[in-house]
Amino acid sequence: MNHFLTEEQQMIKETANEIAVKKIKPVAIEYDEKNEFPWDIQKEIADAGLCGVYIGEEYGGMVPKGENGIMNLVIAVEELSKECGGISLCLAATALGTIPIILFGSEEQKQKYLPSIASGETVAAFAITEAGAGSDAGSIQTTATKDGDSYILNGTKQWITNGEVAGTYVIIAMTDKSRGARGATAFIVEKGTPGFTFGKKEDKMGIRASSTYELVFEDCKVPAANILGKVGMGFMVAMKTFDMSRPGVAAQALGIAAGALNDAVDYARQREQFGHHIIANQGLRFLLADMSMKVETSRAIVYAVARSIDSGDLKCAKESAIAKCYASDMAMEVTTDAVQVFGGYGYMKEYPMEKRMRDAKITQIYEGTNQIQRDVIGHQLVKEAASRK
């Protein structure tokens, strides 16, 4: 389908596709097995100028001043994810850690942190999840206690993508536990800050080329100047960030599924059984056709939501949730069917298909499980119904 990309967006697509095919594809399985962050690919992405596709021109990025670049991000993440959903997080997970600064950062904070992220010199991360606080952000136990012109952070964050490799972190901590979610505050914390260390490295099912670590804060002193927004706005910072970042997760899922479909079609054209290529089997063509319909419909909604955000519609919680939920459910369906097309070969680690299936699963879980997405959508439907009366 023709999605009428601008000349700049077409350039982003072609550049990301070239990196995916020439640089990521040959090493995707290797990085998956090693469970290592791909610094060499991160450099390729940075050198190609893709790290700043969603960041303003005034901070070294590609987006005209006053505009949003979520569509640019979606295009790049989709292309990179076609060859590796884990390696694509070099860009996608950094965007998650950067969007809070774009949305809520002061001009001084933006000038300080965004240029190095846009250039690819620095990777960013976002940390809200804890052992006992996943979907329930009001149960966060990490505290931030005021100490003069600073805050002292204590606590642990769990399953943080880009953990250990990032240079800039956005941390959600409780400044007033008595207020529940309204007592949370967002802080920018730099790697190397005394009292900020890393716990265990996670050994994951999929996206193994991404770095996932536990973050540990022990009397970590952070300047009050590093607060994003205002004290008590942490939950709002997180929710508004997710509204803008979830299309990026949807794009990751979309790319994984699109890559799986491409591989399945190519395999079906080459594999012979009973004296002919298996794609001659109508039942298998029907399966591929269903996979294609799911990919195309997902792309349409993901692109539509990204464009809506870029047009200035930042009240997009329902739409972002729909895109993320629909695309990630689709990715699991399509990668599962692609494994079936490959048969026994699809189950073997020497082929990329089982990896695509493992990578797809996380897209149904992080940045809000798909059950939470459905809850967000449902609550918004109730509000919209009430407003019509």
TORTI-535915 format. One record per atom (N, C-alpha, C): residue in three letters; z, x, y. Coordinates in pm, whole numbers, plus 50000, padded with zeros to 5 digits. Layout:
ALAZXY/...
// end
This chain:
MET500005008449880/MET500005000050000/MET500005008850124/ASN499345003750227/ASN499305010950354/ASN500505006650439/HIS501435015750459/HIS502615012550538/HIS502475017050683/PHE501265020750723/PHE500935023650862/PHE501905033950923/LEU502005045250854/LEU502835056150904/LEU502195062051028/THR503015066651119/THR502485073751236/THR501955087251191/GLU501245093851279/GLU500705107151247/GLU501845116751213/GLU502945115751288/GLU504095124551263/GLU504735121251129/GLN504855108551096/GLN505445104550967/GLN504565108750850/GLN503265107950868/GLN502355112450763/GLN502505127550741/MET502705134850849/MET502935149250838/MET504225152050762/ILE505285144550793/ILE506565146050722/ILE506365143450573/LYS505635132750541/LYS505385129250402/LYS504645140350328/GLU503585145550391/GLU502785155950327/GLU503575168850312/THR504355172350413/THR505165184550406/THR506215183550297/ALA506925172250292/ALA507955170450190/ALA507345170150051/ASN506175163850038/ASN505505163249908/ASN505105177149860/GLU504615185449953/GLU504215199049916/GLU505415207149867/ILE506545205849935/ILE507755212849892/ILE508185207849755/ALA508115194549737/ALA508545188649611/ALA507705193749494/VAL506395193749512/VAL505485197549403/VAL505485212649378/LYS505435220449485/LYS505285234949469/LYS506605242349450/LYS507665237449512/LYS508925244849510/LYS509995238449422/ILE510095225049427/ILE511175218449353/ILE510825216149206/LYS509635211049180/LYS509255207649043/LYS509425219048943/PRO509025231348978/PRO509155242248880/PRO510595246148847/VAL511565242448934/VAL512935247148913/VAL513935235748894/ALA513475223348894/ALA514385211848889/ALA515275212048766/ILE514695214448650/ILE515485214448527/ILE516455226248525/GLU516005237648576/GLU516855249648581/GLU518105247048665/TYR517925241248784/TYR519085238448870/TYR519995227848809/ASP519395218348739/ASP520185208148672/ASP521095214448566/GLU520535223848491/GLU521305230448385/GLU522385239548443/LYS522055246448551/LYS523005255848611/LYS524105248848691/ASN523835236448735/ASN524795229148818/ASN525105237248944/GLU524015241749011/GLU524145250149130/GLU523405244149248/PHE523915246649369/PHE523245242249491/PHE522015250949515/PRO520855245049545/PRO519595252549558/PRO519385258249699/TRP520055269249729/TRP519945274849863/TRP518515278849899/ASP517745283249799/ASP516365287149829/ASP515525275149869/ILE515755263649806/ILE515015251549844/ILE515505246449979/GLN516805247450004/GLN517345243650135/GLN516635251550245/LYS516385264350221/LYS515685272650319/LYS514235267950338/GLU513585264150228/GLU512215258950238/GLU512185246250322/ILE513145237450299/ILE513215224950374/ILE513465227850522/ALA514355237450548/ALA514665241250686/ALA513465247650754/ASP512815256950686/ASP511665263950744/ASP510505254350775/ALA510445243450698/ALA509385233650719/ALA509715223850832/GLY510925224950888/GLY511325216450999/GLY511835202750959/LEU512105200750829/LEU512505187450782/LEU513975184350806/CYS514795194350830/CYS516225191850848/CYS516525183750974/GLY515605183951069/GLY515835176851194/GLY515015164351211/VAL514455158751102/VAL513555147351116/VAL514255134951172/TYR515585134051158/TYR516315122251204/TYR517235125351323/ILE517125137551377/ILE517985142151486/ILE517175142851615/GLY517815140051728/GLY517145139551857/GLY516535152751900/GLU515435151851974/GLU514745163752023/GLU515655172352110/GLU516545165752185/GLU517415173252275/GLU518435181852201/TYR518535179852069/TYR519455187851987/TYR518695196251884/GLY517395197751907/GLY516585206151818/GLY515895198651707/GLY516015185251708/GLY515385177351604/GLY514005172351642/MET513585161451577/MET512215156651591/MET512135142951660/VAL513275136451681/VAL513275122651728/VAL513335122151881/PRO512435114551945/PRO512485113252092/PRO513855108252139/LYS514275112752255/LYS515585109352307/LYS515765094252315/GLY516925089752267/GLY517245075552273/GLY516735067452155/GLU516015073952063/GLU515475066851946/GLU516205071051819/ASN515945063851711/ASN516515067151580/ASN515415072551488/GLY515815080251386/GLY514835086251298/GLY515065083151151/ILE515555071151121/ILE515865067750983/ILE514595066550899/MET513515061550957/MET512255060750882/MET511775074650845/ASN511885084150937/ASN511525098050906/ASN512335103250789/LEU513645100550793/LEU514545105050686/LEU514155098850553/VAL513895085950554/VAL513535078750431/VAL512275084650368/ILE511285087450450/ILE510015092950400/ILE510235106450334/ALA510975115150402/ALA511215128550349/ALA512045128150221/VAL513105120150219/VAL513975119450102/VAL513235113649982/GLU512405103550006/GLU511635097749896/GLU510735108249830/GLU510025115849911/GLU509095125849856/GLU509845136749779/LEU510925141749836/LEU511705152249768/LEU512295146949637/SER512725134349638/SER513375128449520/SER512395125849406/LYS511115125449436/LYS510125123349330/LYS510175134549227/GLU510635146249269/GLU510725157549176/GLU512165161049139/CYS513135157849226/CYS514535160049188/CYS515475152449281/GLY516145142449225/GLY517095134649303/GLY518305142649347/GLY518625153249274/GLY519755161749311/GLY519415171049426/ILE518285177649416/ILE517885187049521/ILE517595179849652/SER517125167349645/SER516855159849767/SER518105157749851/LEU519285159249790/LEU520535157449863/LEU520795168649963/CYS520065179749952/CYS520115189950058/CYS519925183150193/LEU518965173750196/LEU518665166550319/LEU519475153650331/ALA519485145650224/ALA520085132250232/ALA521595132750254/ALA522305141350182/ALA523755141950196/ALA524145148150330/THR523345157450378/THR523605163050511/THR523435152250618/ALA522465143450598/ALA522285132350693/ALA523515123350695/LEU524105120950579/LEU525325112750573/LEU526445119150655/GLY526545132350652/GLY527565139250730/GLY527215140750877/THR525955138650910/THR525485140551047/THR525435127551126/ILE525095116651059/ILE524945103751127/ILE526205099651204/PRO527445102151152/PRO528625098651233/PRO528655105951367/ILE528185118451368/ILE528165126051493/ILE527105120451586/ILE525955116651531/ILE524895110651611/ILE525375097551673/LEU526075089451596/LEU526495076251642/LEU527705076651735/PHE528685085051702/PHE529965084451772/PHE530365097351843/GLY529585107851826/GLY529965120551888/GLY529825120452039/SER530705127852104/SER530565129952249/SER529385139252271/GLU528925140052394/GLU527815148952423/GLU528175163352389/GLU529405167052416/GLU529855180552383/GLU529835182952233/GLN530285173152156/GLN530265174552010/GLN528835175451958/LYS527955167252012/LYS526555167651968/LYS525905180951999/GLN526155186252118/GLN525585199152156/GLN526125210352069/LYS527355208852024/LYS527985219351945/LYS527515219351800/TYR527365207451740/TYR527145206751596/TYR525725203251553/LEU525005195251630/LEU523705190451583/LEU522605201151577/PRO522525210451674/PRO521425220151667/PRO521405228451538/SER522545232951492/SER522575241251370/SER522235232951247/ILE522545219851250/ILE522165211051139/ILE520665208451143/ALA520125206051263/ALA518695203351278/ALA517845215251235/SER518355227251258/SER517605239251220/SER517735242451072/GLY518705236251004/GLY518955239150864/GLY519915250550842/GLU520405256250952/GLU521365267250941/GLU522675262350879/THR523045249750909/THR524285244050859/THR523995231550778/VAL524715229950669/VAL524695217850588/VAL525945209850625/ALA525845196550623/ALA526965188050660/ALA527415179450543/ALA528635173850554/ALA529185165250449/ALA530065154550511/PHE530235143650439/PHE531065132350483/PHE532115129850376/ALA533375128150416/ALA534455126750317/ALA535365115050352/ILE535275104650270/ILE536205093450280/ILE536885090850147/THR536195093150035/THR536675089649901/THR537845098349856/GLU538805091849791/GLU539945098749730/GLU540145093349589/ALA541055099349514/ALA541315095049377/ALA541695080249371/GLY542485075549469/GLY542925061749469/GLY542295053249577/ALA541265058449642/ALA540635051249753/ALA539135053349749/GLY538455044849672/GLY537005045249669/GLY536465034249759/SER536245022449699/SER535785011149777/SER536865006149873/ASP538135008149837/ASP539255003549920/ASP539645014350020/ALA538955014750134/ALA539205025150233/ALA540595024150294/GLY541205012250289/GLY542535010550344/GLY543615017650264/SER543265022350146/SER544235029350060/SER544175044550075/ILE543475049450174/ILE543385063850198/ILE544785069650218/GLN545035080950152/GLN546345087550161/GLN546315100150246/THR545145105750272/THR545065117450359/THR545555113750498/THR546475121550550/THR547085118350680/THR546675128450787/ALA546735123650912/ALA546495132251028/ALA547625129251126/THR548515138851142/THR549695137051226/THR549515144351358/LYS549735137451468/LYS549535143351600/LYS550525154551624/ASP550025165651677/ASP550845177451709/ASP550315183351839/GLY550815178351951/GLY550315182952080/GLY548875179052101/ASP548015189052124/ASP546595186452144/ASP545815187452013/SER546525186851902/SER545875188051771/SER546405177451675/TYR545795177151558/TYR546275168651448/TYR546395177351323/ILE547425174551243/ILE547655181951119/ILE547225173351002/LEU546215177850930/LEU545675170350816/LEU546315174850686/ASN546715165150604/ASN547235167750470/ASN546685157450373/GLY546185162150260/GLY545655153050160/GLY544475158950086/THR543865150750001/THR542765155349916/THR541645145049916/LYS540425149849928/LYS539235141449917/LYS538515144849787/GLN537935134849724/GLN537365136549591/GLN535875133149588/TRP535125140449502/TRP533705137649477/TRP532865138749603/ILE533075149349680/ILE532375150649808/ILE531085158549790/THR529965151649815/THR528655158049805/THR528485168049918/ASN527935179649885/ASN527815191149974/ASN529175197849998/GLY530165193849918/GLY531455200549927/GLY531285215349897/GLU532035223649967/GLU532035238249953/GLU530845244950020/VAL529645238650017/VAL528475245150078/VAL528295241350224/ALA528895230350267/ALA528725225750405/ALA529465234550503/GLY529005234350627/GLY529705241350734/GLY530435231750825/THR529955218950826/THR530515208550911/THR530855196350826/TYR532095191450839/TYR532555180050761/TYR533075169150854/VAL532765156650821/VAL533395145350888/VAL534405139550790/ILE535675139750829/ILE536785135750741/ILE537435123150796/ILE537665113350709/ILE538395101350747/ILE539845102850698/ALA540785102350793/ALA542205104050760/ALA543025093250831/MET544225090650780/MET545085080250837/MET545965085950948/THR545805080751066/THR546685084551177/THR547825074551193/ASP547685062751131/ASP548755052651133/ASP548625043951008/LYS549365047650902/LYS549255040650774/LYS549665025950784/SER550535022850878/SER551025009150890/SER549924999350929/ARG548825004350982/ARG547734995751028/ARG546604994350926/GLY546814999850806/GLY545774998750703/GLY544495005550747/ALA543364998850722/ALA542055004750756/ALA541935007450906/ARG542644999550988/ARG542575001651133/ARG543395013651178/GLY544075019851086/GLY544835031851120/GLY544125044551081/ALA542835043551044/ALA542055055251005/ALA541325061251125/THR541175074351125/THR540495081451233/THR539515091651172/ALA538385093551238/ALA537375103151191/ALA537505116251267/PHE537475127251193/PHE537585140651250/PHE536415149351206/ILE535945157951296/ILE535005168451257/ILE535835180751221/VAL535645185651099/VAL536395197451053/VAL535395208151011/GLU535575220051060/GLU534675231051028/GLU535165238750905/LYS534215243050824/LYS534555251550711/LYS535225264250762/GLY536255268550693/GLY536975280450735/GLY538195277550818/THR538395264850856/THR539605261250931/THR540825263850843/PRO541825271050891/PRO543015273850810/PRO543635260950755/GLY543965261150627/GLY544535249350563/GLY543515240350496/PHE542235243450514/PHE541145235850453/PHE540535244250341/THR540745239950217/THR540225247250101/THR539535237450006/PHE539075242849895/PHE538335234749798/PHE539025234949663/GLY539035223149598/GLY539585221949465/GLY538495224149362/LYS538515215949257/LYS537585218249147/LYS536155214049181/LYS535225221049119/LYS533825217249126/LYS533565207149015/GLU532945195849050/GLU532745185148953/GLU531565188148860/ASP531725184648734/ASP530675186248632/ASP530105172248606/LYS528975169248666/LYS528485155548675/LYS527425152248570/MET527235139248549/MET526175134348462/MET524805137748519/GLY524615134748646/GLY523315136948710/GLY523485143648846/ILE522425143648924/ILE522345150749053/ILE523105163949048/ARG522895171448942/ARG523675183548918/ARG523275195149009/ALA522135194049075/ALA521735204449170/ALA522435202749303/SER523175191949319/SER523975190249440/SER525385195549412/SER526035199849519/SER527365205849508/SER528415195049535/THR529225191749435/THR530235181249448/THR531605187149422/TYR532465186849523/TYR533765193549517/TYR534895184449565/GLU536085188449530/GLU537305182849585/GLU537655190649712/LEU538025183549818/LEU538445189949942/LEU539965188849953/VAL540605199749991/VAL542065200149998/VAL542505204050139/PHE543405196150196/PHE543935198850330/PHE545455200650321/GLU545905212550359/GLU547325215650357/GLU547715221050494/ASP548335212450574/ASP548705215950712/ASP547505221850786/CYS546385214950775/CYS545135219150840/CYS545125214150984/LYS545125223251079/LYS545225219751221/LYS543835218051282/VAL543585205951331/VAL542275202551388/VAL542465198051533/PRO541715203451628/PRO541855199451768/PRO541595184551786/ALA542355178251876/ALA542115164051907/ALA540705162051962/ALA540145172552019/ALA538775171852072/ALA537755169451960/ASN538165171151835/ASN537255169351722/ASN537285155151666/ILE538015146251732/ILE538005132151690/ILE536655126051725/LEU536105118451631/LEU534865111151655/LEU535215097151704/GLY534695093451818/GLY535055080551875/GLY536465081251930/LYS537315071951885/LYS538695071651929/LYS539635070951810/VAL540905073551832/VAL541925072051729/VAL541895057551679/GLY541905055851548/GLY541895042451490/GLY540515036851463/MET539485044551499/MET538105039651480/MET537465045051352/GLY538235051751267/GLY537665058151151/GLY536935048851056/PHE537515037051033/PHE536865027550942/PHE535545022751002/MET535525020151132/MET534285016151198/MET533245027251191/VAL533685039651213/VAL532775051051203/VAL532135051251064/ALA532955049550960/ALA532445049950823/ALA531465038550797/MET531825026350835/MET530975014850806/MET529645015350882/LYS529685019051009/LYS528455020151087/LYS527575031551035/THR528225042150988/THR527485053250927/THR526755048450802/PHE527465041150715/PHE526845036250592/PHE525695026550621/ASP525835018650726/ASP524735009450761/ASP523445017150788/MET523575029050848/MET522395037050880/MET521985046350766/SER522945050350684/SER522655060350579/SER522215054050448/ARG522585041550423/ARG522245035450294/ARG520745034750266/PRO519885032850369/PRO518455033850340/PRO518055047650285/GLY518835058050319/GLY518585071350263/GLY518875071850114/VAL519965065250071/VAL520265064249928/VAL519175056049859/ALA518755045249925/ALA517675037049870/ALA516395045249854/ALA516125053949951/ALA514935062449943/ALA515045072549830/GLN516255077649808/GLN516485086649695/GLN516175079449564/ALA516715067349549/ALA516465059349429/ALA514975056349414/LEU514345052649525/LEU512915049649526/LEU512105061649481/GLY512435073349532/GLY511705085449495/GLY511865088849348/ILE513095087749297/ILE513345090349155/ILE512485081049069/ALA512455068149104/ALA511685058349028/ALA510195060849039/ALA509725064049160/ALA508295066549180/ALA507845078749100/GLY508685089149098/GLY508375100949018/GLY508325097848870/ALA509255089348826/ALA509295085448684/ALA508045077448647/LEU507625068448736/LEU506415060648711/LEU505195069648702/ASN505075079048794/ASN503935088348790/ASN503885095948658/ASP505035101048616/ASP505105108548490/ASP504765099648371/ALA505255087248374/ALA505015078048262/ALA503535074848248/VAL502865072548361/VAL501425069548357/VAL500655081648306/ASP500985093448357/ASP500285105748313/ASP500495107948163/TYR501715105948117/TYR502005107847973/TYR501235097847888/ALA501215085247932/ALA500535074847856/ALA499035077447846/ARG498475084047945/ARG497045087347943/ARG496745099047850/GLN497755107147818/GLN497545119047736/GLN497985117247591/ARG499035109547570/ARG499635107947437/ARG498745099647345/GLU498465104647228/GLU497635097447132/GLU498465092647013/GLN498235080346974/GLN498815074546852/GLN497795064846793/PHE497675064646663/PHE496735055746594/PHE495305057746643/GLY494985070146681/GLY493615073546714/GLY493185070646857/HIS494115066446944/HIS493725064247084/HIS494925066947174/HIS494645068847303/HIS495725071147398/HIS496585058547410/ILE497875060447421/ILE498765048847416/ILE498595039647536/ILE498005044547645/ILE497785035847761/ILE496745025047730/ALA495985026647619/ALA495035016247576/ALA495785004147520/ASN497075005647493/ASN497884994647441/ASN498254985347556/GLN497834972747547/GLN498074963447656/GLN499554961447685/GLY500374961047581/GLY501814959347599/GLY502404970547684/LEU501934982747663/LEU502434993947742/LEU501924993347886/ARG500674988747903/ARG500164987148039/ARG500964976548115/PHE501354966048046/PHE502194955848109/PHE503524961848156/LEU504094970448072/LEU505354976948107/LEU505174985548232/LEU504104993448235/LEU503825001748351/LEU503554993248476/ALA502874982048457/ALA502584973148570/ALA503884967648630/ASP504834963848545/ASP506124959048593/ASP506874969948669/MET506804982148616/MET507444993448684/MET506824995448822/SER505504994548830/SER504804996448957/SER505184985649057/MET505284973149013/MET505664962249103/MET507064964549159/LYS507954969249075/LYS509334971749121/LYS509384983049223/VAL508614993549200/VAL508585004749294/VAL508005000349428/GLU506894993049424/GLU506234988949549/GLU507094979149629/THR507734969649563/THR508564960149636/THR509784967149695/SER510324976749623/SER511464984449676/SER511044992549797/ARG509894998849790/ARG509415006749903/ARG509234997850026/ALA508704985950006/ALA508474976850118/ALA509774973350189/ILE510814970250113/ILE512074966350177/ILE512794978350237/VAL512734989850170/VAL513395001750225/VAL512745005850356/TYR511435006050359/TYR510725009450483/TYR511004999150593/ALA511044986350556/ALA511284975950656/ALA512654977450720/VAL513664980250638/VAL515014981950691/VAL515094994450779/ALA514485005250735/ALA514485017550814/ALA513825015250950/ARG512715008250950/ARG512015005351076/ARG512854996151165/SER513554986851104/SER514404977851181/SER515504985651252/ILE516114995051181/ILE517155003451241/ILE516565011751355/ASP515405017451331/ASP514765025751434/ASP514375017751558/SER514175004751540/SER513814996251654/SER515034992851739/GLY516224996751690/GLY517434994251767/GLY518374984151706/ASP518024978751590/ASP518884968951523/ASP519954976351443/LEU521114978551506/LEU522184985751438/LEU523184976251373/LYS522954963051385/LYS523774953251313/LYS523024949651185/CYS523004959151094/CYS522124958150978/CYS522864959750847/ALA524154955950844/ALA524964958150723/ALA524344951050603/LYS523944938550620/LYS523384931050507/LYS522064937250462/GLU521194940150558/GLU519864945450523/GLU519964959150456/SER520844967850506/SER521024981050444/SER521584979650304/ALA522514970150287/ALA523094967850155/ALA522034962750057/ILE521154953750105/ILE520074948750020/ILE519154960149976/ALA518764968550071/ALA517854979550039/ALA518474988949937/LYS519724992849960/LYS520405002149871/LYS520594996249733/CYS521054983749728/CYS521344977149601/CYS520074974649521/TYR519064969349586/TYR517814965949519/TYR517114978449466/ALA517014988549551/ALA516285000649512/ALA517005008249401/SER518315008849406/SER519045016549304/SER519065009249169/ASP519204995949172/ASP519074988449047/ASP517674990248988/MET516684989849076/MET515304991849034/MET515115005648972/ALA515725015849031/ALA515565029548981/ALA516105030848839/MET517235024348811/MET517765024848675/MET516835017748577/GLU516285006448619/GLU515364999048532/GLU514095007148504/VAL513525012748609/VAL512255019948595/VAL512435032948516/THR513495040448542/THR513685052848467/THR514005049948321/THR514725039148294/THR514995035348155/THR513695031848083/ASP512835024148151/ASP511535020748092/ASP510665033048076/ALA510765042448169/ALA509955054748159/ALA510365063048039/VAL511675063648012/VAL512145070447891/VAL511535063747769/GLN511465050547771/GLN510885043047658/GLN509415046547640/VAL508685048047749/VAL507265051847740/VAL507115065347672/PHE507995074547706/PHE507965087947646/PHE508445088047502/GLY509155077547462/GLY509665077147325/GLY510685088247301/GLY510595094547185/GLY511545105247150/GLY511515116747248/TYR510335119847303/TYR510245130647401/TYR511045127347528/GLY511115114647562/GLY511865110847681/GLY513345113347669/TYR513825114347546/TYR515255116347521/TYR515625131147517/MET514625139847518/MET514855154147506/MET515005160847642/LYS515915170447653/LYS516195177047779/LYS515055186047826/GLU514165189847736/GLU513065198647778/GLU512025190947861/TYR512105177847860/TYR511245169547944/TYR512075163948059/PRO511435161148174/PRO512215157148293/PRO512715142748293/MET512265134548197/MET512535120248210/MET514005116648192/GLU514685122848096/GLU516105119448077/GLU516915123548199/LYS516485134048268/LYS517145138348391/LYS516965127948502/ARG515775122348511/ARG515535112148613/ARG516455100148591/MET516645096648465/MET517515085348433/MET518955088448470/ARG519395100748442/ARG520765104848478/ARG520945105248630/ASP519935110348699/ASP520005111148845/ASP520035097248909/ALA519295087848850/ALA519205074448909/ALA520555067348909/LYS521385069948809/LYS522615062148793/LYS523535063048914/ILE523655074748974/ILE524605076349084/ILE524215067849204/THR522935064649219/THR522515056949336/THR523085042749333/GLN523515038249215/GLN524165025149204/GLN525655025949237/ILE526155038249256/ILE527595040249269/ILE528015045049407/TYR527395056249455/TYR527955061749579/TYR527445054649704/GLU528155057349813/GLU527995049949940/GLU528205034949921/GLY529125031749832/GLY529455017849802/GLY528755013349675/THR529535009949571/THR528925005349446/THR528064993049473/ASN527174990149381/ASN526294978649403/ASN527044965349397/GLN528224965349335/GLN529054953349340/GLN529574951449483/ILE529964962449548/ILE530404961749688/ILE529234957449777/GLN528034962449749/GLN526864958449829/GLN526644943349820/ARG526784938049700/ARG526614923549683/ARG527684915849758/ASP528884921549763/ASP529964915149838/ASP529664915149988/VAL529144926550037/VAL528754927450178/VAL527684917050210/ILE526684916150124/ILE525594906550144/ILE526134892250144/GLY526994889250047/GLY527554875850035/GLY528374871850156/HIS529244880950203/HIS530064878050321/HIS529184875550444/GLN528114883350457/GLN527234881550572/GLN526494868250564/LEU526124864150445/LEU525474851150428/LEU526394839850473/VAL527684841150440/VAL528654830950482/VAL528754830550635/LYS528804842350697/LYS528874842850843/LYS527644836650907/GLU526474839650851/GLU525244834250907/GLU525194819050892/ALA525694814150778/ALA525724799850757/ALA526644792950858/ALA527794799150882/ALA528764793550977/ALA528184793051118/SER527394803151153/SER526844803851288/SER525744793451311/ARG525184788151202/ARG524114778251215/ARG524654764251244/LYS525964762251223/LYS526544748951241/LYS526904746451386/
// end
